[in-house]
Amino acid sequence: MSKRTNEKIALGLGLIAGGVLGYWLNSDQGREVRTEVADKAVDYSEKAKEQADQISNNLNKQATQLSKNLNTQAQQLSENLNQTVEQGRGYISQATETVRNQWQSAEEGAENASKDFKAGVDYALKNIQKQAKALRNNGKS
């Protein structure tokens, strides 16, 4: 058989099948099947819409909760960071005060050491002068 013959046979069989199906769907039993199919299609459509709405609501609730959680965590992080910065400022202030006090103490110590050294030098000069005078007096006698 040729290709064209096969196509004509397929077309003919399709027309017959379509005619038989159309006749059957127009019969009382076919109308019942069409009504049942239409009703089930509406039911499935409504169920699909309900499920889609439920999924959408669940996703919205989850997104809202996630957003709240992220905002809470960001706020806690910000508070912790601010607290840490303030604590660091306190440490720097304490360290500055400690350095200032130790610097003043070192200045006072250096000043006292300088006074003590000068007093020691003056004492030594007096003793040297005293002994020099005593030696001069001993040398004259």
C-alpha positions, 0 to 999 in steps of 0.5 A, spaced: 500 500 500 502 506 498 503 512 503 497 516 500 492 510 501 494 509 508 493 516 510 486 515 507 484 509 511 487 513 517 482 519 515 476 514 514 477 510 521 478 517 524 472 520 521 468 513 523 471 513 530 469 521 531 462 520 528 461 514 533 464 518 539 459 524 537 453 519 537 455 516 543 456 522 547 449 525 544 446 519 547 442 519 554 448 515 557 453 520 553 450 526 556 450 522 563 458 521 562 459 528 560 455 531 566 459 527 570 466 529 567 464 536 567 462 535 575 468 532 576 472 537 573 469 543 577 470 539 583 477 538 582 478 545 580 475 547 586 479 542 590 486 545 586 484 552 588 483 550 595 489 547 596 493 553 592 489 558 597 492 553 603 499 553 600 499 560 599 496 562 606 502 557 609 507 560 605 505 567 607 505 565 614 512 562 614 514 568 610 511 573 615 514 569 621 521 568 617 521 576 617 519 577 624 525 572 626 530 576 622 528 582 624 528 580 631 535 577 630 538 583 627 535 588 632 539 583 637 545 583 633 545 591 633 543 591 641 549 587 642 554 591 637 552 597 641 553 594 648 560 592 645 562 598 642 560 602 649 564 596 653 570 598 648 569 605 650 569 604 657 575 600 657 578 605 653 576 610 658 579 606 664 585 605 660 586 612 658 585 614 666 590 609 668 595 611 663 594 618 665 595 616 673 601 612 672 604 618 667 603 623 673 605 618 678 612 617 674 612 625 673 612 625 681 617 620 682 622 623 677 621 630 680 622 627 687 628 623 685 631 629 682 630 633 688 633 627 692 639 627 687 640 635 688 639 634 696 644 628 695 649 633 691 648 639 696 649 634 702 656 631 698 658 638 697 657 640 704 661 634 706 667 635 701 667 643 703 667 641 710 673 636 709 677 641 705 676 646 710 678 641 716 684 639 711 686 646 710 686 647 718 690 641 719 695 643 714 696 650 717 697 647 724 
